[in-house]
Amino acid sequence: MASIDIGDLCGGVVTEITRSRGAAVTLDGFPTKALGSVGPLDLPWGDARLGTLEVGRRITAEVTAVDLDERVVRLSMAAAAHPELWAFLKGLERDAILSGTIAAIESFGVFVALDDGPSHPVFPGVGFITYPELAWQHFEAVEEVVRLGQRVSCAFLQFDTWNGEARLSLRATQPDPFQDFAADNEVGRTLPGKVTRLIPFGAFVRVAEGIEGLVPLEELAWTSVEKPEDVLRIGADVLVLITGLDRERRLLRLSLRQASPSPAGPDR
């Protein structure tokens, strides 16, 4: 296994096909065990199922992962079928800025047609942005952040070897408002805010532009609260106290009850 590295182009023979593992491949130079594994997502695009492979077929594939504990080499036939695309993606460095055009907006993310590099043989673009990487602030609809045909510049995060795409971040190219907020505030400070969302275990309150914090259910009032709707409504102006501020995880915890006097007095 030590002589097989990620990125190597390997040849071998399909020796078994199972639902759980996919296609097992005996690699050239390693005849004693079927080390190679080709899953459904590793097939050449256009081949819809593992049934397109058959025992005894010779294949050429690129190594995308090596599991030393399981002694399994994950192979991608798609990589071998599109060497120009793979070479482009492997040459990208993390945090590199890539420009392109929003090519498609889907329920699972946004495709970006990059200015440089080859086009994708299946997807609308080689670049892909997941919803959390679109913006620092919460949004209800993708169109609040980007629109079809919009020009964007994004930071490269990683090479997705399963889909042959560049995972991108739009928000990484913008200042993080949470860090500015955290620099100016601390635990124990009281702030005005507006209720933006009610959820079963609490409420979210916006305390600054792009900054929302969670008020847990037990911190909504001095008395027991079963549902946040019992004491709050969306859009209500409230006073909250900061109880937790995690810059690394970008988490803000708030309390309504600690921002107001206890009905039983200060010793309650």
N, C-alpha and C positions, 0 to 999 in steps of 0.2 A: 504493500500500500504506500510505502514511503516514496516509491518512484513514480507515483501518479499524482499530478498536481492539478488544481483548478485551472481551467483554460487549455489543458492538453486535448488534442484531437486523437481519439482512440477508435480502433476498429475491433470488431468482435462478432460473435454469432449468438443469435437469440436461442436460448436453450429451454426456456419455460415462460408461460404467460399465465398469470394469476390475477384475480380481481384485487387482492389486497396489496400486492407489491408492484403489479404491472408486469413488464417484460424483464426477465432476468437474462443477462448477457454475459457470456464467457469472453473476457477480453483477451486480445492477442498478447501473448507473453505471460498470461496467468491462467493456465489450462486446468488447474486443480479445482477451482471454484468459480461459480457464476457471480463475480463481484459487481458487475454493472447492473444498474436498474434504470429502466425507462418508464416513467409514469405517463398517464394520459395527457398531462400538460406539457410533456417533453417531446411529444410527437411533432413532426413537421406540420405547420399550419395547413389546414385543408383536410388532414386525416382526422376524422371525427372520433375514432375509437381505437382501442388497442387491437381490435380485430384486423386492422390493416397490416399488423405484423404477424409473422408466422414462425414457428419453431424451425430453425435451420437457416433462416435468412441472415445474411451478412449485413451489418450496418456500420455506418461511421457517425460518431457523435462526439460532442464536446463535454468534458468533465465540468460540471457546475458545482458539485459539492463532494467532499470526501468525509465519510463518517468512520473514523478509526475504531470507535467502540463497536459499532455494528459490522464493521468491515464491509461497507457498501459504498460504491461509487455511483453517484447520481449522474446520469447522462442526459444530454439534450440533443435530439436529432434536429430540432428546429435551428439550433445554433450552427450545426454543420451545413444546413440547407441555406442559411443566410449569413455567410461569413463576413460580408461587408458591414451589415448591421451590427453583428457581434463585435467586430473590430472597432467600430465607432463607439459603441457603448463601453467597451472595456477601456478605451483610451480616455474616458472622462474622469476628472478628478472631483472629489467631493467639494461642494461649495462653489464649483465653477458656475458662472452665470450663463444661462442659455436663453436665447430669445426665440420667439415663435408666435404663432397665432392660435387662438382657441378654436379647435377644429370640431369638437363635439362636447356636449354637456349631457352626462348620463347620471342615473340615480346613484351610482357608486363612485363617481369622480369625473374629472375633466381631462379630455385629451388635448394635447398641444402639438401642432405640426411645427417642428423645429426648423429654423432657417438653415442650419448646417446639418450635414450627415444625410444618410439615405432615408427614404420614406419607409414606413412600416408595411409589410406585405398584407397585413390583415386589418390592423387598427387605423383609425383616422389620423393618428399621429404617434410619433415615437415617444413623445413626452406624456407623462400622466401625473395629475395632481389629485391626491385624495382630498376629501372635504376638509379635514382638520388642517391641512397645509395651505388652504386658500387664504385664510385671514386669521389674525389674532383674535378679533372680536367675534362674538356669537352672531350668527345670521340665520334667518328662517328659510330663505331661498337663495340658490346659487347666483341668480341674476342680480342679487344685491352686491355681489363682488365682481363677477366677470360676465361677459356676454359673448355670444357666438361671433367669431371674426375679430375679436379684440386682440390687439398686440400686447404681449406680456414678456417680462424678463423674470426668470425664476432661477433659484439655486438648485443645483443638482445634488440629490441626496444619496441615491444608490442605483445600481444596475439590477433591475428585476429580471433574473435569468429565466423565470418561468414564462413570462409574457414577452420577453425581449423588448423591454421599454425602459426609459429613463424616468425614475421617480423624481418628481420635482416639488419644490416648495415656493409658492408665491409669497407667503407671509415672511419667509426668511429674508427677503429683500427689503422688508419694511421695518421700521423701529418697533420694538415690542413695548406697547404702552404699559404693560404690567410692571416692567422693570423701573420705568420712570415713576409710576405710582408707588412702588415699594420703597424707592429711595426717599420719597417725601412723606411717608407715613409709617406708623409702627403700631404694634399691638397695644391696645388700651385707648387708642384715639377714637373719638366719636365723630361720625360723619353723617350728613344728610344723604338720602338715597331715594330711589324710586323702584318699586316692585315691578319686575319684568316677567317672572314666571313663577307659577305655583306647581309644585310636584308633591307626590305623596309623603316624602320625608323632609319637606321644608319649602323654602322659597328662595329665589334668586333676586338680589337687589343690585341695581346699577348705582355705583358710588362715584363714577367718573366716566368720561367718554371711553367706551371700549372696555371698561372694567366692571365685572360683575362678581359678587361674592355670594356664597351660600349661607343662609340662615337655617340651621337644623331645626327640626320640629320642636325640640325641647328648648330652643332659644327664642321661640316666637313670643312667648308670654310667661309671666310668673305663674300663671295657672296652667293646668294640663290642657293640651290642645290635641284633638284627634286628627283634624284636617286643617291645613293652612287656610283653606277657604273660610274657616270659622272665624278667623281674626283678621284676614287680609284680603285685598282685591288687587288685581293687576292694575298698575298705574298709580297706586297709592304712594304718597310721599311719606317717608318714614325716617326715623333717626336710628342709626345702628352703631354698634361698637365693634372695633376690630378685635377678634379673639385669636386669629391665626393668620400668618402671612408667610407663605413658602415661596421664595423667589425661584428656586430651582424647578419646582413642580407647578409653578404658576397657580397656586391655590390661595384663595382668600376666604376665610371663615368670619362670619359676622354674628352679632347677637342683637335682637331687638330688646329683649327683656333687660339685659345689662346696661342698655342705653337709657333706661327709664328707672325711676326710683321703685324699690320694692314696695308693694302695698302694705306690707307688715313692718316697714321701717328698715333702716340700714343693717340691723342685726339678723335679718331673716336668712 
